[in-house]
Amino acid sequence: MATTIKDIASRLGVAVSTVSKGLNGAPDISEDLRQLVLDTAVEMGYKTKKMRKEEHKKLVIFVENMEFADEEDFGHDLILGFQQMAYRDNWTVNVVRVNSNFQSREKYSTYMLKHGYSGAFAMGFALQDLWMKQISKTDIPTALLDNYVPLNRNVGYVGTDSDEGINLAVKQLVKLGHKRIAFLNGSPNSWVSDRRQEAYENAIKENGLELNPALTAYGYYVADSARYHVPGMLKAGATAILCGNDLIASGVYEVCEKEGLKIPEDISVIGFDDIPLATEISPTLSTIRQDRLELGKCAYFTLNSLIHKVSISKTMLRPEFIERESIAKASKHSALKESK
């Protein structure tokens, strides 16, 4: 039986009118009592009338640490794909930027209840985020991009198979004679970064190469992270650098230019994502493509399934290795770098 306002009032020992005020944002109730009402409503699985009505079907996309306004931004096609699928089923979709302050002010489940959202797609969240802890226990259907929550049947993962993608890239480099393949990863405290690190290590071993700690590092998913790590990788003899995303790869280009190295004659570079930047830089960037439009569609499929009580754990798309101008046969430049 569905939870009613009277049930919440009985649990809290307050009047039904007080619960109604708390749920509807009335001004003549304290903020502490309003939050208590909302927290209790979430705990008891209460759904507002608007959440239950067909004409008020609302979903939300939460975005943190990711740009999406322009077509070249990583998040743009993710949101577009999600919206395209959701609109077919008559959902209204709102996009909300969040940060750590936002998460400190608002509890995840009570925010969803206050605004009448039936489910959410969360993009760009870090493992240590306050909301990630709350999402791990939520009973609200939630799809996560590149994040995974175990043992919660209301939360599903959407992403691209990092193991397959990175292995494809390493195999191609090995065919070209590369034996010292470096990996400049994305942000630490990121579930997907950890998975890609594991995928890199597995691919190196599977292809008969030796793991060298000097050839791998966590940076951040921005171009500037390259200048802190690439010089050391070059000194360690790297002949190819695999990057956590295309932005990092563009930073590798800049560092190599400053070092007097040519791509791909002296060093090969591979990105991850295949954003428009990959074909705009020179030489054009070889990369592991993840179809962001399809990822957005899969996020909606996952979320819609969760809303209808189909508990999906993981939805993974297959990657595609896109070879362009940034890779070539292994160079012997590394010996020169090591002797400096």
Beta strands, then each sheet from edge to edge (+ up, - down):
strand 1: 58-63
strand 2: 92-97
strand 3: 119-123
strand 4: 142-145
strand 5: 155-160
strand 6: 181-185
strand 7: 216-218
strand 8: 240-243
strand 9: 268-273
strand 10: 286-289
strand 11: 314-317
strand 12: 320-322
sheet 1: 2+ 1+ 3+ 4+ 5+ 11+
sheet 2: 7+ 6+ 8+ 9+ 10+ 12-
end
